[in-house]
Amino acid sequence: TKEPKIVLPTTKITEIQQIMQQNKVHTVLVCDAERHLLGVVDHYSCML
């Protein structure tokens, strides 16, 4: 399995889309500075 891609809550949607495209993933994890999971952003969420 691949290493999960992690972004901060302040990461812009455009940056998240780039990360997903570059890494060929459809979901990224949103974590705080201590790497506690806060949520998930997927490909479909970016389309809204």
N, CA, C, O and CB atoms as a CASP TS submission, in Angstrom:
PFRMAT TS
TARGET T0000
AUTHOR 0000-0000-0000
METHOD Language model
MODEL 1
PARENT N/A
ATOM      1  N   THR     1       0.834  -1.195   0.000  1.00  0.00           N
ATOM      2  CA  THR     1       0.000   0.000   0.000  1.00  0.00           C
ATOM      3  C   THR     1       0.871   1.248   0.000  1.00  0.00           C
ATOM      4  O   THR     1       2.029   1.218   0.416  1.00  0.00           O
ATOM      5  CB  THR     1      -0.945   0.004   1.213  1.00  0.00           C
ATOM      6  N   LYS     2       0.293   2.340  -0.473  1.00  0.00           N
ATOM      7  CA  LYS     2       1.015   3.606  -0.524  1.00  0.00           C
ATOM      8  C   LYS     2       0.961   4.313   0.823  1.00  0.00           C
ATOM      9  O   LYS     2       0.060   4.089   1.631  1.00  0.00           O
ATOM     10  CB  LYS     2       0.439   4.508  -1.618  1.00  0.00           C
ATOM     11  N   GLU     3       1.937   5.160   1.037  1.00  0.00           N
ATOM     12  CA  GLU     3       1.935   6.033   2.215  1.00  0.00           C
ATOM     13  C   GLU     3       0.791   7.033   2.044  1.00  0.00           C
ATOM     14  O   GLU     3       0.680   7.650   0.985  1.00  0.00           O
ATOM     15  CB  GLU     3       3.326   6.773   2.396  1.00  0.00           C
ATOM     16  N   PRO     4      -0.059   7.209   3.055  1.00  0.00           N
ATOM     17  CA  PRO     4      -1.172   8.149   2.895  1.00  0.00           C
ATOM     18  C   PRO     4      -0.672   9.585   2.748  1.00  0.00           C
ATOM     19  O   PRO     4       0.321   9.975   3.362  1.00  0.00           O
ATOM     20  CB  PRO     4      -2.128   8.050   4.089  1.00  0.00           C
ATOM     21  N   LYS     5      -1.361  10.346   1.942  1.00  0.00           N
ATOM     22  CA  LYS     5      -1.031  11.758   1.752  1.00  0.00           C
ATOM     23  C   LYS     5      -1.774  12.556   2.811  1.00  0.00           C
ATOM     24  O   LYS     5      -2.973  12.372   3.022  1.00  0.00           O
ATOM     25  CB  LYS     5      -1.401  12.249   0.306  1.00  0.00           C
ATOM     26  N   ILE     6      -1.042  13.446   3.473  1.00  0.00           N
ATOM     27  CA  ILE     6      -1.591  14.210   4.591  1.00  0.00           C
ATOM     28  C   ILE     6      -1.474  15.698   4.283  1.00  0.00           C
ATOM     29  O   ILE     6      -0.444  16.167   3.798  1.00  0.00           O
ATOM     30  CB  ILE     6      -0.859  13.862   5.920  1.00  0.00           C
ATOM     31  N   VAL     7      -2.549  16.435   4.575  1.00  0.00           N
ATOM     32  CA  VAL     7      -2.547  17.885   4.420  1.00  0.00           C
ATOM     33  C   VAL     7      -3.010  18.523   5.724  1.00  0.00           C
ATOM     34  O   VAL     7      -3.628  17.874   6.567  1.00  0.00           O
ATOM     35  CB  VAL     7      -3.455  18.323   3.235  1.00  0.00           C
ATOM     36  N   LEU     8      -2.701  19.790   5.869  1.00  0.00           N
ATOM     37  CA  LEU     8      -3.149  20.560   7.028  1.00  0.00           C
ATOM     38  C   LEU     8      -4.531  21.147   6.752  1.00  0.00           C
ATOM     39  O   LEU     8      -4.932  21.248   5.592  1.00  0.00           O
ATOM     40  CB  LEU     8      -2.135  21.685   7.370  1.00  0.00           C
ATOM     41  N   PRO     9      -5.257  21.532   7.782  1.00  0.00           N
ATOM     42  CA  PRO     9      -6.577  22.136   7.579  1.00  0.00           C
ATOM     43  C   PRO     9      -6.519  23.442   6.785  1.00  0.00           C
ATOM     44  O   PRO     9      -7.522  23.861   6.207  1.00  0.00           O
ATOM     45  CB  PRO     9      -7.233  22.390   8.919  1.00  0.00           C
ATOM     46  N   THR    10      -5.367  24.075   6.754  1.00  0.00           N
ATOM     47  CA  THR    10      -5.216  25.349   6.039  1.00  0.00           C
ATOM     48  C   THR    10      -4.845  25.176   4.568  1.00  0.00           C
ATOM     49  O   THR    10      -4.745  26.162   3.837  1.00  0.00           O
ATOM     50  CB  THR    10      -4.167  26.191   6.720  1.00  0.00           C
ATOM     51  N   THR    11      -4.644  23.948   4.133  1.00  0.00           N
ATOM     52  CA  THR    11      -4.268  23.685   2.746  1.00  0.00           C
ATOM     53  C   THR    11      -5.430  24.026   1.822  1.00  0.00           C
ATOM     54  O   THR    11      -6.566  23.617   2.060  1.00  0.00           O
ATOM     55  CB  THR    11      -3.843  22.210   2.561  1.00  0.00           C
ATOM     56  N   LYS    12      -5.138  24.775   0.772  1.00  0.00           N
ATOM     57  CA  LYS    12      -6.173  25.184  -0.180  1.00  0.00           C
ATOM     58  C   LYS    12      -6.606  23.999  -1.038  1.00  0.00           C
ATOM     59  O   LYS    12      -5.829  23.082  -1.306  1.00  0.00           O
ATOM     60  CB  LYS    12      -5.664  26.335  -1.076  1.00  0.00           C
ATOM     61  N   ILE    13      -7.864  24.046  -1.459  1.00  0.00           N
ATOM     62  CA  ILE    13      -8.418  22.970  -2.288  1.00  0.00           C
ATOM     63  C   ILE    13      -7.601  22.797  -3.564  1.00  0.00           C
ATOM     64  O   ILE    13      -7.390  21.667  -4.006  1.00  0.00           O
ATOM     65  CB  ILE    13      -9.890  23.260  -2.637  1.00  0.00           C
ATOM     66  N   THR    14      -7.141  23.884  -4.161  1.00  0.00           N
ATOM     67  CA  THR    14      -6.347  23.771  -5.390  1.00  0.00           C
ATOM     68  C   THR    14      -5.052  22.999  -5.137  1.00  0.00           C
ATOM     69  O   THR    14      -4.612  22.226  -5.988  1.00  0.00           O
ATOM     70  CB  THR    14      -6.027  25.168  -5.953  1.00  0.00           C
ATOM     71  N   GLU    15      -4.445  23.206  -3.975  1.00  0.00           N
ATOM     72  CA  GLU    15      -3.235  22.460  -3.620  1.00  0.00           C
ATOM     73  C   GLU    15      -3.555  20.986  -3.394  1.00  0.00           C
ATOM     74  O   GLU    15      -2.796  20.107  -3.804  1.00  0.00           O
ATOM     75  CB  GLU    15      -2.581  23.059  -2.361  1.00  0.00           C
ATOM     76  N   ILE    16      -4.681  20.723  -2.741  1.00  0.00           N
ATOM     77  CA  ILE    16      -5.095  19.340  -2.496  1.00  0.00           C
ATOM     78  C   ILE    16      -5.340  18.626  -3.820  1.00  0.00           C
ATOM     79  O   ILE    16      -4.958  17.466  -3.978  1.00  0.00           O
ATOM     80  CB  ILE    16      -6.368  19.295  -1.617  1.00  0.00           C
ATOM     81  N   GLN    17      -5.974  19.307  -4.768  1.00  0.00           N
ATOM     82  CA  GLN    17      -6.210  18.711  -6.085  1.00  0.00           C
ATOM     83  C   GLN    17      -4.889  18.368  -6.766  1.00  0.00           C
ATOM     84  O   GLN    17      -4.762  17.306  -7.375  1.00  0.00           O
ATOM     85  CB  GLN    17      -7.031  19.666  -6.970  1.00  0.00           C
ATOM     86  N   GLN    18      -3.911  19.258  -6.666  1.00  0.00           N
ATOM     87  CA  GLN    18      -2.590  18.997  -7.251  1.00  0.00           C
ATOM     88  C   GLN    18      -1.940  17.777  -6.613  1.00  0.00           C
ATOM     89  O   GLN    18      -1.392  16.922  -7.309  1.00  0.00           O
ATOM     90  CB  GLN    18      -1.677  20.220  -7.087  1.00  0.00           C
ATOM     91  N   ILE    19      -2.002  17.700  -5.297  1.00  0.00           N
ATOM     92  CA  ILE    19      -1.423  16.562  -4.568  1.00  0.00           C
ATOM     93  C   ILE    19      -2.068  15.265  -5.032  1.00  0.00           C
ATOM     94  O   ILE    19      -1.375  14.274  -5.266  1.00  0.00           O
ATOM     95  CB  ILE    19      -1.604  16.734  -3.037  1.00  0.00           C
ATOM     96  N   MET    20      -3.391  15.264  -5.167  1.00  0.00           N
ATOM     97  CA  MET    20      -4.094  14.057  -5.601  1.00  0.00           C
ATOM     98  C   MET    20      -3.701  13.674  -7.024  1.00  0.00           C
ATOM     99  O   MET    20      -3.485  12.497  -7.311  1.00  0.00           O
ATOM    100  CB  MET    20      -5.612  14.261  -5.511  1.00  0.00           C
ATOM    101  N   GLN    21      -3.607  14.658  -7.916  1.00  0.00           N
ATOM    102  CA  GLN    21      -3.228  14.365  -9.300  1.00  0.00           C
ATOM    103  C   GLN    21      -1.794  13.854  -9.391  1.00  0.00           C
ATOM    104  O   GLN    21      -1.531  12.860 -10.067  1.00  0.00           O
ATOM    105  CB  GLN    21      -3.392  15.612 -10.169  1.00  0.00           C
ATOM    106  N   GLN    22      -0.874  14.523  -8.719  1.00  0.00           N
ATOM    107  CA  GLN    22       0.539  14.151  -8.786  1.00  0.00           C
ATOM    108  C   GLN    22       0.804  12.772  -8.205  1.00  0.00           C
ATOM    109  O   GLN    22       1.676  12.047  -8.684  1.00  0.00           O
ATOM    110  CB  GLN    22       1.378  15.175  -8.059  1.00  0.00           C
ATOM    111  N   ASN    23       0.054  12.412  -7.176  1.00  0.00           N
ATOM    112  CA  ASN    23       0.275  11.137  -6.497  1.00  0.00           C
ATOM    113  C   ASN    23      -0.699  10.045  -6.911  1.00  0.00           C
ATOM    114  O   ASN    23      -0.647   8.923  -6.406  1.00  0.00           O
ATOM    115  CB  ASN    23       0.187  11.336  -5.023  1.00  0.00           C
ATOM    116  N   LYS    24      -1.596  10.394  -7.846  1.00  0.00           N
ATOM    117  CA  LYS    24      -2.581   9.434  -8.366  1.00  0.00           C
ATOM    118  C   LYS    24      -3.380   8.787  -7.232  1.00  0.00           C
ATOM    119  O   LYS    24      -3.536   7.567  -7.172  1.00  0.00           O
ATOM    120  CB  LYS    24      -1.879   8.347  -9.199  1.00  0.00           C
ATOM    121  N   VAL    25      -3.885   9.652  -6.328  1.00  0.00           N
ATOM    122  CA  VAL    25      -4.745   9.199  -5.239  1.00  0.00           C
ATOM    123  C   VAL    25      -6.062   9.963  -5.315  1.00  0.00           C
ATOM    124  O   VAL    25      -6.127  11.043  -5.902  1.00  0.00           O
ATOM    125  CB  VAL    25      -4.057   9.402  -3.849  1.00  0.00           C
ATOM    126  N   HIS    26      -7.091   9.407  -4.730  1.00  0.00           N
ATOM    127  CA  HIS    26      -8.407  10.038  -4.761  1.00  0.00           C
ATOM    128  C   HIS    26      -8.822  10.584  -3.403  1.00  0.00           C
ATOM    129  O   HIS    26      -9.873  11.212  -3.276  1.00  0.00           O
ATOM    130  CB  HIS    26      -9.440   9.053  -5.249  1.00  0.00           C
ATOM    131  N   THR    27      -7.997  10.344  -2.387  1.00  0.00           N
ATOM    132  CA  THR    27      -8.329  10.763  -1.028  1.00  0.00           C
ATOM    133  C   THR    27      -7.064  11.208  -0.299  1.00  0.00           C
ATOM    134  O   THR    27      -6.009  10.589  -0.436  1.00  0.00           O
ATOM    135  CB  THR    27      -9.027   9.616  -0.255  1.00  0.00           C
ATOM    136  N   VAL    28      -7.178  12.282   0.474  1.00  0.00           N
ATOM    137  CA  VAL    28      -6.081  12.712   1.343  1.00  0.00           C
ATOM    138  C   VAL    28      -6.624  12.888   2.756  1.00  0.00           C
ATOM    139  O   VAL    28      -7.808  13.162   2.952  1.00  0.00           O
ATOM    140  CB  VAL    28      -5.429  14.039   0.823  1.00  0.00           C
ATOM    141  N   LEU    29      -5.748  12.729   3.723  1.00  0.00           N
ATOM    142  CA  LEU    29      -6.128  12.882   5.125  1.00  0.00           C
ATOM    143  C   LEU    29      -5.828  14.305   5.577  1.00  0.00           C
ATOM    144  O   LEU    29      -4.797  14.874   5.217  1.00  0.00           O
ATOM    145  CB  LEU    29      -5.384  11.855   6.018  1.00  0.00           C
ATOM    146  N   VAL    30      -6.722  14.871   6.358  1.00  0.00           N
ATOM    147  CA  VAL    30      -6.506  16.193   6.941  1.00  0.00           C
ATOM    148  C   VAL    30      -6.123  15.978   8.401  1.00  0.00           C
ATOM    149  O   VAL    30      -6.899  15.436   9.187  1.00  0.00           O
ATOM    150  CB  VAL    30      -7.788  17.114   6.806  1.00  0.00           C
ATOM    151  N   CYS    31      -4.905  16.414   8.750  1.00  0.00           N
ATOM    152  CA  CYS    31      -4.392  16.208  10.105  1.00  0.00           C
ATOM    153  C   CYS    31      -3.872  17.524  10.666  1.00  0.00           C
ATOM    154  O   CYS    31      -3.514  18.438   9.924  1.00  0.00           O
ATOM    155  CB  CYS    31      -3.275  15.137  10.115  1.00  0.00           C
ATOM    156  N   ASP    32      -3.837  17.600  11.991  1.00  0.00           N
ATOM    157  CA  ASP    32      -3.253  18.772  12.631  1.00  0.00           C
ATOM    158  C   ASP    32      -1.735  18.604  12.698  1.00  0.00           C
ATOM    159  O   ASP    32      -1.183  17.625  12.197  1.00  0.00           O
ATOM    160  CB  ASP    32      -3.850  18.987  14.052  1.00  0.00           C
ATOM    161  N   ALA    33      -1.080  19.567  13.322  1.00  0.00           N
ATOM    162  CA  ALA    33       0.388  19.554  13.387  1.00  0.00           C
ATOM    163  C   ALA    33       0.939  18.332  14.111  1.00  0.00           C
ATOM    164  O   ALA    33       2.073  17.923  13.862  1.00  0.00           O
ATOM    165  CB  ALA    33       0.883  20.807  14.073  1.00  0.00           C
ATOM    166  N   GLU    34       0.142  17.746  15.010  1.00  0.00           N
ATOM    167  CA  GLU    34       0.568  16.544  15.734  1.00  0.00           C
ATOM    168  C   GLU    34       0.153  15.264  15.007  1.00  0.00           C
ATOM    169  O   GLU    34       0.282  14.165  15.546  1.00  0.00           O
ATOM    170  CB  GLU    34      -0.017  16.547  17.147  1.00  0.00           C
ATOM    171  N   ARG    35      -0.338  15.416  13.796  1.00  0.00           N
ATOM    172  CA  ARG    35      -0.768  14.311  12.933  1.00  0.00           C
ATOM    173  C   ARG    35      -1.998  13.571  13.470  1.00  0.00           C
ATOM    174  O   ARG    35      -2.178  12.382  13.208  1.00  0.00           O
ATOM    175  CB  ARG    35       0.370  13.329  12.758  1.00  0.00           C
ATOM    176  N   HIS    36      -2.839  14.282  14.220  1.00  0.00           N
ATOM    177  CA  HIS    36      -4.123  13.716  14.634  1.00  0.00           C
ATOM    178  C   HIS    36      -5.106  13.905  13.488  1.00  0.00           C
ATOM    179  O   HIS    36      -5.214  14.993  12.921  1.00  0.00           O
ATOM    180  CB  HIS    36      -4.652  14.388  15.955  1.00  0.00           C
ATOM    181  N   LEU    37      -5.809  12.856  13.158  1.00  0.00           N
ATOM    182  CA  LEU    37      -6.754  12.906  12.049  1.00  0.00           C
ATOM    183  C   LEU    37      -7.920  13.827  12.377  1.00  0.00           C
ATOM    184  O   LEU    37      -8.571  13.681  13.412  1.00  0.00           O
ATOM    185  CB  LEU    37      -7.264  11.502  11.715  1.00  0.00           C
ATOM    186  N   LEU    38      -8.175  14.778  11.481  1.00  0.00           N
ATOM    187  CA  LEU    38      -9.292  15.707  11.640  1.00  0.00           C
ATOM    188  C   LEU    38     -10.402  15.421  10.635  1.00  0.00           C
ATOM    189  O   LEU    38     -11.574  15.704  10.887  1.00  0.00           O
ATOM    190  CB  LEU    38      -8.809  17.147  11.486  1.00  0.00           C
ATOM    191  N   GLY    39     -10.015  14.855   9.490  1.00  0.00           N
ATOM    192  CA  GLY    39     -11.007  14.579   8.461  1.00  0.00           C
ATOM    193  C   GLY    39     -10.366  14.017   7.214  1.00  0.00           C
ATOM    194  O   GLY    39      -9.175  13.707   7.177  1.00  0.00           O
ATOM    195  N   VAL    40     -11.198  13.897   6.190  1.00  0.00           N
ATOM    196  CA  VAL    40     -10.774  13.318   4.922  1.00  0.00           C
ATOM    197  C   VAL    40     -11.324  14.186   3.798  1.00  0.00           C
ATOM    198  O   VAL    40     -12.464  14.646   3.865  1.00  0.00           O
ATOM    199  CB  VAL    40     -11.256  11.836   4.780  1.00  0.00           C
ATOM    200  N   VAL    41     -10.522  14.407   2.775  1.00  0.00           N
ATOM    201  CA  VAL    41     -10.992  15.088   1.568  1.00  0.00           C
ATOM    202  C   VAL    41     -10.810  14.110   0.421  1.00  0.00           C
ATOM    203  O   VAL    41      -9.731  13.547   0.232  1.00  0.00           O
ATOM    204  CB  VAL    41     -10.215  16.445   1.308  1.00  0.00           C
ATOM    205  N   ASP    42     -11.881  13.915  -0.347  1.00  0.00           N
ATOM    206  CA  ASP    42     -11.764  13.032  -1.504  1.00  0.00           C
ATOM    207  C   ASP    42     -12.009  13.803  -2.793  1.00  0.00           C
ATOM    208  O   ASP    42     -12.386  14.975  -2.778  1.00  0.00           O
ATOM    209  CB  ASP    42     -12.749  11.859  -1.391  1.00  0.00           C
ATOM    210  N   HIS    43     -11.790  13.127  -3.890  1.00  0.00           N
ATOM    211  CA  HIS    43     -11.907  13.715  -5.224  1.00  0.00           C
ATOM    212  C   HIS    43     -13.272  14.369  -5.414  1.00  0.00           C
ATOM    213  O   HIS    43     -13.370  15.456  -5.984  1.00  0.00           O
ATOM    214  CB  HIS    43     -11.678  12.648  -6.303  1.00  0.00           C
ATOM    215  N   TYR    44     -14.308  13.716  -4.944  1.00  0.00           N
ATOM    216  CA  TYR    44     -15.666  14.225  -5.133  1.00  0.00           C
ATOM    217  C   TYR    44     -15.919  15.481  -4.309  1.00  0.00           C
ATOM    218  O   TYR    44     -16.665  16.357  -4.748  1.00  0.00           O
ATOM    219  CB  TYR    44     -16.683  13.155  -4.767  1.00  0.00           C
ATOM    220  N   SER    45     -15.331  15.589  -3.151  1.00  0.00           N
ATOM    221  CA  SER    45     -15.492  16.786  -2.314  1.00  0.00           C
ATOM    222  C   SER    45     -14.911  18.016  -2.998  1.00  0.00           C
ATOM    223  O   SER    45     -15.432  19.119  -2.838  1.00  0.00           O
ATOM    224  CB  SER    45     -14.820  16.581  -0.948  1.00  0.00           C
ATOM    225  N   CYS    46     -13.847  17.836  -3.749  1.00  0.00           N
ATOM    226  CA  CYS    46     -13.203  18.951  -4.441  1.00  0.00           C
ATOM    227  C   CYS    46     -14.036  19.449  -5.614  1.00  0.00           C
ATOM    228  O   CYS    46     -13.834  20.567  -6.088  1.00  0.00           O
ATOM    229  CB  CYS    46     -11.824  18.540  -4.928  1.00  0.00           C
ATOM    230  N   MET    47     -14.949  18.647  -6.075  1.00  0.00           N
ATOM    231  CA  MET    47     -15.755  19.013  -7.237  1.00  0.00           C
ATOM    232  C   MET    47     -16.954  19.885  -6.863  1.00  0.00           C
ATOM    233  O   MET    47     -17.576  20.482  -7.742  1.00  0.00           O
ATOM    234  CB  MET    47     -16.234  17.762  -7.945  1.00  0.00           C
ATOM    235  N   LEU    48     -17.283  19.964  -5.590  1.00  0.00           N
ATOM    236  CA  LEU    48     -18.467  20.724  -5.163  1.00  0.00           C
ATOM    237  C   LEU    48     -18.286  22.203  -5.318  1.00  0.00           C
ATOM    238  O   LEU    48     -19.194  22.972  -5.002  1.00  0.00           O
ATOM    239  CB  LEU    48     -18.800  20.418  -3.737  1.00  0.00           C
TER
END
